[in-house]
Amino acid sequence: MKAKVVIFTGNSISHEDARKVLRANYQPPVRRFQLEKFVQKGYKVIGIIDGMFFDRAAVGHREILSALDAGVKVVGGASMGALRASELDVHGMIGVGKVYEWYRDGVIESDDEVAVSTNPDTFEPISVPLVNIRETLKAAFASGLLSKEEHDGLLELAINTYYPDRSYLGLVKEGAKKGLIPEEKKKSFLNFFTGNEVDVKMEDAVLVLETVKKLIEEA
């Protein structure tokens, strides 16, 4: 009999897309005091991708430690899962992906690197996470589209933008307004950012699902 698996996601990857990778019980982004219920119901693997941020509803360290103590395997990556895994990997939580590694290694520190504003009904993001902007700007610089100064200026602007307001359109408009990029380059920059976005959260979310899949197969 295969282990019972629950995955908390919805922002980084939709439940529909996630099911193409792994069959599991998919739940909305995790809130505080939810894990114990699944542990009690006999779930042996918990995947944390997305979760609530910036309030008391965020999943707590003790809840994850309690699940680990009960012999449950907990895998995290992409968003809230990456953040918690970087803090609890020494206790046995399994962290995967770039975002997890960045938090673990101190490359990024703030929760707002992965936070997004979402549609309350579908959990779909309606703002762009800073980690995706970082990688997309890096790609634009590597392609020769952005100069080092333009890259650095836009990245600083994105960092200083409140997380629900982050978008590529806003970044380009504000960047031109502040003189960080030439007015005549706005369209080509926006086309690149929207057409070639590096969705690091989605990539890491798939990695969480693949890691969980492997754990089940090995069980």
CYANA upper distance limits for C-alpha pairs under 8 A (distance plus 0.5 A):
  2 LYS  CA    216 ILE  CA      7.25
  2 LYS  CA    219 ALA  CA      8.44
  3 ALA  CA     43 TYR  CA      7.45
  3 ALA  CA     44 LYS  CA      6.23
  3 ALA  CA     45 VAL  CA      7.53
  3 ALA  CA    216 ILE  CA      6.79
  3 ALA  CA    219 ALA  CA      8.16
  4 LYS  CA     24 ALA  CA      8.13
  4 LYS  CA     42 GLY  CA      7.46
  4 LYS  CA     43 TYR  CA      5.12
  4 LYS  CA     44 LYS  CA      6.09
  4 LYS  CA     45 VAL  CA      7.02
  5 VAL  CA     24 ALA  CA      5.93
  5 VAL  CA     25 ASN  CA      6.66
  5 VAL  CA     43 TYR  CA      6.21
  5 VAL  CA     44 LYS  CA      6.81
  5 VAL  CA     45 VAL  CA      5.37
  5 VAL  CA     46 ILE  CA      6.43
  5 VAL  CA     47 GLY  CA      8.19
  6 VAL  CA     24 ALA  CA      6.37
  6 VAL  CA     25 ASN  CA      5.17
  6 VAL  CA     26 TYR  CA      6.39
  6 VAL  CA     27 GLN  CA      7.62
  6 VAL  CA     38 PHE  CA      8.26
  6 VAL  CA     43 TYR  CA      7.48
  6 VAL  CA     45 VAL  CA      7.09
  6 VAL  CA     46 ILE  CA      5.63
  6 VAL  CA     47 GLY  CA      6.75
  7 ILE  CA     24 ALA  CA      7.35
  7 ILE  CA     25 ASN  CA      6.74
  7 ILE  CA     26 TYR  CA      5.48
  7 ILE  CA     27 GLN  CA      6.54
  7 ILE  CA     46 ILE  CA      6.38
  7 ILE  CA     47 GLY  CA      4.96
  7 ILE  CA     48 ILE  CA      6.49
  7 ILE  CA     49 ILE  CA      7.86
  8 PHE  CA     26 TYR  CA      6.55
  8 PHE  CA     27 GLN  CA      5.31
  8 PHE  CA     28 PRO  CA      6.01
  8 PHE  CA     29 PRO  CA      5.55
  8 PHE  CA     30 VAL  CA      6.08
  8 PHE  CA     46 ILE  CA      8.48
  8 PHE  CA     47 GLY  CA      6.71
  8 PHE  CA     48 ILE  CA      5.62
  8 PHE  CA     49 ILE  CA      6.31
  8 PHE  CA     50 ASP  CA      6.46
  8 PHE  CA     51 GLY  CA      7.74
  9 THR  CA     13 ILE  CA      7.07
  9 THR  CA     14 SER  CA      7.59
  9 THR  CA     15 HIS  CA      7.56
  9 THR  CA     26 TYR  CA      7.56
  9 THR  CA     27 GLN  CA      6.85
  9 THR  CA     28 PRO  CA      5.91
  9 THR  CA     29 PRO  CA      5.34
  9 THR  CA     30 VAL  CA      7.98
  9 THR  CA     48 ILE  CA      7.48
  9 THR  CA     49 ILE  CA      5.73
  9 THR  CA     50 ASP  CA      5.13
  9 THR  CA     51 GLY  CA      7.75
 10 GLY  CA     14 SER  CA      5.18
 10 GLY  CA     15 HIS  CA      6.47
 10 GLY  CA     27 GLN  CA      8.34
 10 GLY  CA     28 PRO  CA      6.26
 10 GLY  CA     29 PRO  CA      6.66
 10 GLY  CA     50 ASP  CA      7.23
 10 GLY  CA    122 THR  CA      7.93
 10 GLY  CA    123 PHE  CA      5.80
 10 GLY  CA    124 GLU  CA      7.01
 11 ASN  CA     29 PRO  CA      7.98
 11 ASN  CA     50 ASP  CA      6.84
 11 ASN  CA    118 THR  CA      7.76
 11 ASN  CA    123 PHE  CA      5.91
 11 ASN  CA    124 GLU  CA      5.66
 11 ASN  CA    125 PRO  CA      6.08
 12 SER  CA     49 ILE  CA      7.74
 12 SER  CA     50 ASP  CA      7.22
 12 SER  CA     78 ALA  CA      7.53
 12 SER  CA     79 SER  CA      7.88
 12 SER  CA    125 PRO  CA      8.30
 12 SER  CA    201 LYS  CA      6.00
 12 SER  CA    202 MET  CA      5.64
 12 SER  CA    205 ALA  CA      6.88
 13 ILE  CA     17 ASP  CA      7.00
 13 ILE  CA     18 ALA  CA      6.84
 13 ILE  CA    201 LYS  CA      8.49
 13 ILE  CA    202 MET  CA      6.14
 13 ILE  CA    205 ALA  CA      6.95
 13 ILE  CA    206 VAL  CA      8.35
 14 SER  CA     18 ALA  CA      6.58
 14 SER  CA    124 GLU  CA      7.85
 15 HIS  CA     19 ARG  CA      6.62
 15 HIS  CA     26 TYR  CA      6.87
 16 GLU  CA     20 LYS  CA      7.48
 17 ASP  CA     21 VAL  CA      7.75
 18 ALA  CA     22 LEU  CA      6.78
 18 ALA  CA    206 VAL  CA      7.84
 18 ALA  CA    209 LEU  CA      7.94
 19 ARG  CA     23 ARG  CA      5.86
 19 ARG  CA     24 ALA  CA      7.72
 21 VAL  CA    206 VAL  CA      7.90
 21 VAL  CA    209 LEU  CA      7.21
 21 VAL  CA    210 GLU  CA      7.65
 22 LEU  CA    209 LEU  CA      6.76
 22 LEU  CA    210 GLU  CA      7.94
 22 LEU  CA    213 LYS  CA      7.07
 28 PRO  CA     50 ASP  CA      8.37
 28 PRO  CA     51 GLY  CA      8.47
 28 PRO  CA    123 PHE  CA      7.98
 29 PRO  CA     49 ILE  CA      8.00
 29 PRO  CA     50 ASP  CA      5.18
 29 PRO  CA     51 GLY  CA      4.63
 29 PRO  CA     52 MET  CA      6.75
 29 PRO  CA    123 PHE  CA      8.47
 30 VAL  CA     34 GLN  CA      7.52
 30 VAL  CA     48 ILE  CA      7.83
 30 VAL  CA     50 ASP  CA      6.93
 30 VAL  CA     51 GLY  CA      4.78
 30 VAL  CA     52 MET  CA      6.66
 30 VAL  CA     58 ALA  CA      7.91
 30 VAL  CA     59 VAL  CA      6.95
 31 ARG  CA     51 GLY  CA      6.60
 31 ARG  CA     52 MET  CA      6.11
 31 ARG  CA     57 ALA  CA      5.69
 31 ARG  CA     58 ALA  CA      5.69
 31 ARG  CA     59 VAL  CA      5.62
 32 ARG  CA     56 ARG  CA      7.99
 32 ARG  CA     57 ALA  CA      5.37
 32 ARG  CA     58 ALA  CA      5.60
 32 ARG  CA     59 VAL  CA      4.53
 32 ARG  CA     60 GLY  CA      6.56
 33 PHE  CA     59 VAL  CA      7.37
 33 PHE  CA     60 GLY  CA      8.24
 33 PHE  CA     63 GLU  CA      7.54
 34 GLN  CA     38 PHE  CA      7.78
 34 GLN  CA     59 VAL  CA      8.36
 35 LEU  CA     39 VAL  CA      6.85
 35 LEU  CA     63 GLU  CA      6.96
 35 LEU  CA     64 ILE  CA      7.86
 35 LEU  CA     67 ALA  CA      7.80
 36 GLU  CA     40 GLN  CA      6.59
 36 GLU  CA     63 GLU  CA      7.44
 36 GLU  CA     66 SER  CA      8.46
 36 GLU  CA     67 ALA  CA      7.55
 37 LYS  CA     41 LYS  CA      6.79
 38 PHE  CA     42 GLY  CA      7.02
 38 PHE  CA     43 TYR  CA      6.11
 39 VAL  CA     43 TYR  CA      5.81
 39 VAL  CA     44 LYS  CA      7.70
 39 VAL  CA     67 ALA  CA      6.95
 39 VAL  CA     70 ALA  CA      8.17
 39 VAL  CA     72 VAL  CA      7.87
 43 TYR  CA     72 VAL  CA      7.84
 44 LYS  CA     71 GLY  CA      7.88
 44 LYS  CA     72 VAL  CA      5.25
 44 LYS  CA     73 LYS  CA      6.75
 45 VAL  CA     72 VAL  CA      6.12
 45 VAL  CA     73 LYS  CA      5.28
 45 VAL  CA     74 VAL  CA      6.42
 45 VAL  CA     75 VAL  CA      8.22
 45 VAL  CA    212 VAL  CA      7.82
 46 ILE  CA     72 VAL  CA      7.70
 46 ILE  CA     73 LYS  CA      6.76
 46 ILE  CA     74 VAL  CA      5.29
 46 ILE  CA     75 VAL  CA      6.79
 47 GLY  CA     74 VAL  CA      6.34
 47 GLY  CA     75 VAL  CA      5.29
 47 GLY  CA     76 GLY  CA      6.39
 47 GLY  CA     81 GLY  CA      8.28
 47 GLY  CA    208 VAL  CA      7.42
 47 GLY  CA    209 LEU  CA      8.01
 47 GLY  CA    212 VAL  CA      7.57
 48 ILE  CA     74 VAL  CA      7.86
 48 ILE  CA     75 VAL  CA      6.65
 48 ILE  CA     76 GLY  CA      5.28
 48 ILE  CA     77 GLY  CA      7.33
 48 ILE  CA     80 MET  CA      7.59
 48 ILE  CA     81 GLY  CA      5.14
 49 ILE  CA     76 GLY  CA      6.31
 49 ILE  CA     77 GLY  CA      5.91
 49 ILE  CA     78 ALA  CA      6.21
 49 ILE  CA     79 SER  CA      6.13
 49 ILE  CA     80 MET  CA      6.55
 49 ILE  CA     81 GLY  CA      5.13
 49 ILE  CA     82 ALA  CA      7.76
 49 ILE  CA    205 ALA  CA      6.68
 49 ILE  CA    208 VAL  CA      7.87
 50 ASP  CA     78 ALA  CA      7.93
 50 ASP  CA     79 SER  CA      5.92
 50 ASP  CA     80 MET  CA      5.67
 50 ASP  CA     81 GLY  CA      6.76
 51 GLY  CA     58 ALA  CA      7.15
 51 GLY  CA     59 VAL  CA      7.60
 51 GLY  CA     79 SER  CA      7.92
 51 GLY  CA     80 MET  CA      5.74
 51 GLY  CA     81 GLY  CA      7.94
 52 MET  CA     57 ALA  CA      6.73
 52 MET  CA     58 ALA  CA      5.45
 52 MET  CA     59 VAL  CA      7.83
 52 MET  CA     80 MET  CA      8.10
 53 PHE  CA     57 ALA  CA      7.75
 53 PHE  CA     58 ALA  CA      5.95
 53 PHE  CA     80 MET  CA      8.24
 53 PHE  CA    111 ASP  CA      8.13
 53 PHE  CA    115 ALA  CA      7.59
 54 PHE  CA     58 ALA  CA      7.61
 59 VAL  CA     63 GLU  CA      7.67
 59 VAL  CA     64 ILE  CA      8.48
 60 GLY  CA     64 ILE  CA      7.32
 61 HIS  CA     65 LEU  CA      6.69
 61 HIS  CA     84 ARG  CA      7.80
 61 HIS  CA     88 LEU  CA      8.11
 62 ARG  CA     66 SER  CA      6.42
 63 GLU  CA     67 ALA  CA      6.82
 64 ILE  CA     68 LEU  CA      6.73
 64 ILE  CA     74 VAL  CA      8.02
 65 LEU  CA     69 ASP  CA      6.57
 65 LEU  CA     88 LEU  CA      8.45
 65 LEU  CA     91 HIS  CA      7.85
 66 SER  CA     70 ALA  CA      6.80
 67 ALA  CA     71 GLY  CA      7.18
 67 ALA  CA     72 VAL  CA      5.96
 67 ALA  CA     73 LYS  CA      8.29
 67 ALA  CA     74 VAL  CA      8.17
 68 LEU  CA     72 VAL  CA      5.54
 68 LEU  CA     73 LYS  CA      6.78
 68 LEU  CA     74 VAL  CA      7.36
 68 LEU  CA     92 GLY  CA      7.50
 68 LEU  CA     93 MET  CA      7.80
 73 LYS  CA     93 MET  CA      7.64
 73 LYS  CA     94 ILE  CA      8.26
 74 VAL  CA     92 GLY  CA      8.49
 74 VAL  CA     93 MET  CA      5.82
 74 VAL  CA     94 ILE  CA      6.66
 75 VAL  CA     81 GLY  CA      7.88
 75 VAL  CA     85 ALA  CA      8.02
 75 VAL  CA     93 MET  CA      6.54
 75 VAL  CA     94 ILE  CA      5.13
 75 VAL  CA     95 GLY  CA      6.44
 75 VAL  CA     96 VAL  CA      8.10
 75 VAL  CA    208 VAL  CA      7.12
 75 VAL  CA    211 THR  CA      8.25
 75 VAL  CA    212 VAL  CA      7.55
 76 GLY  CA     80 MET  CA      8.16
 76 GLY  CA     81 GLY  CA      4.36
 76 GLY  CA     82 ALA  CA      5.73
 76 GLY  CA     84 ARG  CA      7.64
 76 GLY  CA     85 ALA  CA      6.04
 76 GLY  CA     93 MET  CA      7.83
 76 GLY  CA     94 ILE  CA      6.65
 76 GLY  CA     95 GLY  CA      5.49
 76 GLY  CA     96 VAL  CA      6.95
 76 GLY  CA    100 TYR  CA      8.41
 76 GLY  CA    208 VAL  CA      6.97
 77 GLY  CA     81 GLY  CA      4.98
 77 GLY  CA     82 ALA  CA      4.32
 77 GLY  CA     83 LEU  CA      8.04
 77 GLY  CA     85 ALA  CA      7.66
 77 GLY  CA     95 GLY  CA      6.30
 77 GLY  CA     96 VAL  CA      5.77
 77 GLY  CA     97 GLY  CA      6.53
 77 GLY  CA     99 VAL  CA      7.39
 77 GLY  CA    100 TYR  CA      6.22
 77 GLY  CA    204 ASP  CA      6.47
 77 GLY  CA    205 ALA  CA      6.76
 77 GLY  CA    207 LEU  CA      8.28
 77 GLY  CA    208 VAL  CA      6.47
 78 ALA  CA     82 ALA  CA      5.80
 78 ALA  CA     96 VAL  CA      8.49
 78 ALA  CA     97 GLY  CA      7.29
 78 ALA  CA     98 LYS  CA      8.19
 78 ALA  CA     99 VAL  CA      6.20
 78 ALA  CA    100 TYR  CA      7.27
 78 ALA  CA    114 VAL  CA      8.34
 78 ALA  CA    200 VAL  CA      7.93
 78 ALA  CA    201 LYS  CA      5.15
 78 ALA  CA    202 MET  CA      7.59
 78 ALA  CA    203 GLU  CA      8.26
 78 ALA  CA    204 ASP  CA      5.30
 78 ALA  CA    205 ALA  CA      5.83
 78 ALA  CA    208 VAL  CA      8.46
 79 SER  CA     83 LEU  CA      6.97
 79 SER  CA     99 VAL  CA      7.79
 79 SER  CA    114 VAL  CA      5.95
 79 SER  CA    115 ALA  CA      7.97
 79 SER  CA    201 LYS  CA      7.26
 80 MET  CA     84 ARG  CA      6.68
 80 MET  CA    114 VAL  CA      8.12
 81 GLY  CA     85 ALA  CA      6.45
 81 GLY  CA     95 GLY  CA      8.19
 81 GLY  CA    100 TYR  CA      8.40
 82 ALA  CA     86 SER  CA      6.62
 82 ALA  CA     95 GLY  CA      6.79
 82 ALA  CA     96 VAL  CA      7.76
 82 ALA  CA     97 GLY  CA      8.35
 82 ALA  CA     99 VAL  CA      6.57
 82 ALA  CA    100 TYR  CA      4.71
 82 ALA  CA    101 GLU  CA      8.48
 82 ALA  CA    103 TYR  CA      7.80
 83 LEU  CA     87 GLU  CA      7.17
 83 LEU  CA    100 TYR  CA      6.87
 83 LEU  CA    103 TYR  CA      6.87
 83 LEU  CA    111 ASP  CA      8.01
 84 ARG  CA     88 LEU  CA      6.53
 85 ALA  CA     89 ASP  CA      5.71
 85 ALA  CA     93 MET  CA      6.22
 85 ALA  CA     94 ILE  CA      6.81
 85 ALA  CA     95 GLY  CA      5.44
 85 ALA  CA    100 TYR  CA      7.32
 86 SER  CA     95 GLY  CA      7.23
 86 SER  CA    100 TYR  CA      6.44
 86 SER  CA    101 GLU  CA      7.90
 86 SER  CA    103 TYR  CA      6.39
 86 SER  CA    104 ARG  CA      5.14
 87 GLU  CA    104 ARG  CA      7.87
 88 LEU  CA     92 GLY  CA      7.24
 88 LEU  CA     93 MET  CA      6.13
 89 ASP  CA     93 MET  CA      5.03
 89 ASP  CA     94 ILE  CA      6.38
 89 ASP  CA     95 GLY  CA      7.04
 95 GLY  CA    100 TYR  CA      6.56
 95 GLY  CA    101 GLU  CA      8.44
 96 VAL  CA    100 TYR  CA      6.45
 96 VAL  CA    101 GLU  CA      7.87
 96 VAL  CA    204 ASP  CA      7.57
 96 VAL  CA    207 LEU  CA      7.26
 96 VAL  CA    208 VAL  CA      6.90
 97 GLY  CA    101 GLU  CA      6.90
 97 GLY  CA    203 GLU  CA      8.35
 97 GLY  CA    204 ASP  CA      5.40
 97 GLY  CA    207 LEU  CA      7.05
 97 GLY  CA    208 VAL  CA      8.26
 98 LYS  CA    102 TRP  CA      6.62
 98 LYS  CA    200 VAL  CA      7.87
 98 LYS  CA    204 ASP  CA      7.25
 99 VAL  CA    103 TYR  CA      6.79
 99 VAL  CA    131 VAL  CA      8.02
 99 VAL  CA    200 VAL  CA      8.07
 99 VAL  CA    201 LYS  CA      7.92
 99 VAL  CA    204 ASP  CA      7.83
100 TYR  CA    104 ARG  CA      6.53
101 GLU  CA    105 ASP  CA      6.41
102 TRP  CA    106 GLY  CA      6.45
102 TRP  CA    107 VAL  CA      5.28
102 TRP  CA    108 ILE  CA      6.14
103 TYR  CA    107 VAL  CA      6.63
103 TYR  CA    108 ILE  CA      5.83
103 TYR  CA    109 GLU  CA      6.41
108 ILE  CA    113 GLU  CA      7.89
109 GLU  CA    113 GLU  CA      8.27
111 ASP  CA    115 ALA  CA      7.09
112 ASP  CA    116 VAL  CA      8.39
112 ASP  CA    129 PRO  CA      8.45
112 ASP  CA    130 LEU  CA      7.97
112 ASP  CA    163 TYR  CA      6.83
113 GLU  CA    129 PRO  CA      6.76
113 GLU  CA    130 LEU  CA      5.32
113 GLU  CA    131 VAL  CA      6.13
114 VAL  CA    129 PRO  CA      5.62
114 VAL  CA    130 LEU  CA      6.63
114 VAL  CA    131 VAL  CA      6.62
114 VAL  CA    201 LYS  CA      8.47
115 ALA  CA    129 PRO  CA      6.43
115 ALA  CA    130 LEU  CA      8.32
115 ALA  CA    163 TYR  CA      7.00
115 ALA  CA    164 PRO  CA      8.49
116 VAL  CA    125 PRO  CA      6.51
116 VAL  CA    126 ILE  CA      7.59
116 VAL  CA    127 SER  CA      5.97
116 VAL  CA    128 VAL  CA      6.84
116 VAL  CA    129 PRO  CA      6.14
116 VAL  CA    163 TYR  CA      6.70
116 VAL  CA    164 PRO  CA      6.32
117 SER  CA    125 PRO  CA      6.29
117 SER  CA    126 ILE  CA      6.04
117 SER  CA    127 SER  CA      5.91
117 SER  CA    163 TYR  CA      7.83
117 SER  CA    164 PRO  CA      5.31
118 THR  CA    122 THR  CA      8.43
118 THR  CA    123 PHE  CA      5.78
118 THR  CA    124 GLU  CA      5.86
118 THR  CA    125 PRO  CA      4.77
118 THR  CA    126 ILE  CA      5.70
118 THR  CA    127 SER  CA      7.74
119 ASN  CA    123 PHE  CA      5.47
119 ASN  CA    124 GLU  CA      5.81
119 ASN  CA    125 PRO  CA      6.87
119 ASN  CA    126 ILE  CA      7.10
120 PRO  CA    124 GLU  CA      8.38
126 ILE  CA    164 PRO  CA      8.31
127 SER  CA    163 TYR  CA      7.89
127 SER  CA    164 PRO  CA      6.08
127 SER  CA    165 ASP  CA      6.84
127 SER  CA    166 ARG  CA      5.94
127 SER  CA    167 SER  CA      6.18
128 VAL  CA    132 ASN  CA      7.46
128 VAL  CA    133 ILE  CA      7.60
128 VAL  CA    163 TYR  CA      8.40
128 VAL  CA    164 PRO  CA      8.42
128 VAL  CA    166 ARG  CA      5.94
128 VAL  CA    167 SER  CA      5.83
128 VAL  CA    168 TYR  CA      8.06
129 PRO  CA    133 ILE  CA      7.08
129 PRO  CA    163 TYR  CA      7.77
129 PRO  CA    166 ARG  CA      7.72
130 LEU  CA    134 ARG  CA      6.60
130 LEU  CA    158 ALA  CA      7.50
130 LEU  CA    159 ILE  CA      7.56
130 LEU  CA    163 TYR  CA      8.18
130 LEU  CA    166 ARG  CA      8.16
131 VAL  CA    135 GLU  CA      6.97
131 VAL  CA    200 VAL  CA      7.46
131 VAL  CA    201 LYS  CA      8.11
132 ASN  CA    136 THR  CA      6.54
132 ASN  CA    197 GLU  CA      7.70
132 ASN  CA    198 VAL  CA      6.33
132 ASN  CA    199 ASP  CA      5.89
132 ASN  CA    200 VAL  CA      6.14
132 ASN  CA    201 LYS  CA      7.54
133 ILE  CA    137 LEU  CA      6.45
133 ILE  CA    155 LEU  CA      8.15
133 ILE  CA    158 ALA  CA      8.14
133 ILE  CA    197 GLU  CA      8.28
133 ILE  CA    198 VAL  CA      8.22
134 ARG  CA    138 LYS  CA      6.67
134 ARG  CA    155 LEU  CA      7.22
135 GLU  CA    139 ALA  CA      6.69
135 GLU  CA    197 GLU  CA      8.48
135 GLU  CA    198 VAL  CA      6.30
135 GLU  CA    199 ASP  CA      8.49
135 GLU  CA    200 VAL  CA      7.87
136 THR  CA    140 ALA  CA      6.72
136 THR  CA    193 PHE  CA      6.91
136 THR  CA    196 ASN  CA      7.71
136 THR  CA    197 GLU  CA      5.79
136 THR  CA    198 VAL  CA      5.54
137 LEU  CA    141 PHE  CA      6.65
137 LEU  CA    146 LEU  CA      8.37
137 LEU  CA    151 HIS  CA      6.68
137 LEU  CA    154 LEU  CA      8.49
137 LEU  CA    155 LEU  CA      7.85
137 LEU  CA    193 PHE  CA      8.11
138 LYS  CA    142 ALA  CA      6.62
138 LYS  CA    151 HIS  CA      7.89
139 ALA  CA    143 SER  CA      6.60
139 ALA  CA    198 VAL  CA      8.29
140 ALA  CA    144 GLY  CA      7.00
140 ALA  CA    145 LEU  CA      5.91
140 ALA  CA    146 LEU  CA      6.17
140 ALA  CA    192 PHE  CA      7.76
140 ALA  CA    193 PHE  CA      8.14
141 PHE  CA    145 LEU  CA      6.27
141 PHE  CA    146 LEU  CA      5.05
141 PHE  CA    147 SER  CA      6.69
141 PHE  CA    148 LYS  CA      7.37
141 PHE  CA    151 HIS  CA      6.95
142 ALA  CA    146 LEU  CA      8.40
145 LEU  CA    189 PHE  CA      8.07
146 LEU  CA    150 GLU  CA      6.26
146 LEU  CA    151 HIS  CA      6.36
147 SER  CA    151 HIS  CA      6.57
148 LYS  CA    152 ASP  CA      6.59
149 GLU  CA    153 GLY  CA      6.44
149 GLU  CA    180 LEU  CA      8.45
150 GLU  CA    154 LEU  CA      6.55
150 GLU  CA    180 LEU  CA      6.54
150 GLU  CA    181 ILE  CA      6.51
151 HIS  CA    155 LEU  CA      6.59
152 ASP  CA    156 GLU  CA      6.64
153 GLY  CA    157 LEU  CA      6.71
153 GLY  CA    175 GLY  CA      8.29
153 GLY  CA    180 LEU  CA      6.39
154 LEU  CA    158 ALA  CA      6.63
154 LEU  CA    171 LEU  CA      7.45
154 LEU  CA    175 GLY  CA      6.85
154 LEU  CA    180 LEU  CA      7.51
155 LEU  CA    159 ILE  CA      6.67
156 GLU  CA    160 ASN  CA      6.72
157 LEU  CA    161 THR  CA      6.77
157 LEU  CA    171 LEU  CA      7.80
157 LEU  CA    175 GLY  CA      7.92
158 ALA  CA    166 ARG  CA      7.24
158 ALA  CA    171 LEU  CA      7.22
161 THR  CA    165 ASP  CA      7.06
161 THR  CA    166 ARG  CA      6.77
162 TYR  CA    166 ARG  CA      7.27
165 ASP  CA    170 GLY  CA      8.28
166 ARG  CA    170 GLY  CA      7.31
166 ARG  CA    171 LEU  CA      7.67
167 SER  CA    171 LEU  CA      6.57
168 TYR  CA    172 VAL  CA      6.66
168 TYR  CA    190 LEU  CA      7.02
168 TYR  CA    193 PHE  CA      7.02
168 TYR  CA    194 THR  CA      7.49
169 LEU  CA    173 LYS  CA      6.63
169 LEU  CA    190 LEU  CA      7.00
170 GLY  CA    174 GLU  CA      6.37
171 LEU  CA    175 GLY  CA      6.23
172 VAL  CA    176 ALA  CA      6.66
172 VAL  CA    181 ILE  CA      8.39
172 VAL  CA    186 LYS  CA      6.51
172 VAL  CA    189 PHE  CA      7.72
172 VAL  CA    190 LEU  CA      7.02
173 LYS  CA    177 LYS  CA      6.69
173 LYS  CA    186 LYS  CA      7.79
174 GLU  CA    178 LYS  CA      6.57
175 GLY  CA    179 GLY  CA      6.71
175 GLY  CA    180 LEU  CA      5.52
175 GLY  CA    181 ILE  CA      6.24
176 ALA  CA    180 LEU  CA      6.27
176 ALA  CA    181 ILE  CA      5.47
176 ALA  CA    182 PRO  CA      6.41
176 ALA  CA    183 GLU  CA      5.92
176 ALA  CA    186 LYS  CA      7.59
181 ILE  CA    185 LYS  CA      7.55
181 ILE  CA    186 LYS  CA      7.98
182 PRO  CA    186 LYS  CA      7.48
185 LYS  CA    189 PHE  CA      6.62
186 LYS  CA    190 LEU  CA      6.61
187 LYS  CA    191 ASN  CA      6.59
188 SER  CA    192 PHE  CA      6.72
189 PHE  CA    193 PHE  CA      6.69
190 LEU  CA    194 THR  CA      6.58
191 ASN  CA    195 GLY  CA      6.22
192 PHE  CA    196 ASN  CA      5.94
192 PHE  CA    197 GLU  CA      8.03
193 PHE  CA    197 GLU  CA      5.81
199 ASP  CA    203 GLU  CA      6.91
200 VAL  CA    204 ASP  CA      6.59
201 LYS  CA    205 ALA  CA      6.52
202 MET  CA    206 VAL  CA      6.82
203 GLU  CA    207 LEU  CA      6.92
204 ASP  CA    208 VAL  CA      6.83
205 ALA  CA    209 LEU  CA      6.98
206 VAL  CA    210 GLU  CA      6.65
207 LEU  CA    211 THR  CA      6.51
208 VAL  CA    212 VAL  CA      6.68
209 LEU  CA    213 LYS  CA      6.62
210 GLU  CA    214 LYS  CA      6.76
211 THR  CA    215 LEU  CA      6.79
212 VAL  CA    216 ILE  CA      6.81
213 LYS  CA    217 GLU  CA      6.81
214 LYS  CA    218 GLU  CA      6.64
215 LEU  CA    219 ALA  CA      6.62
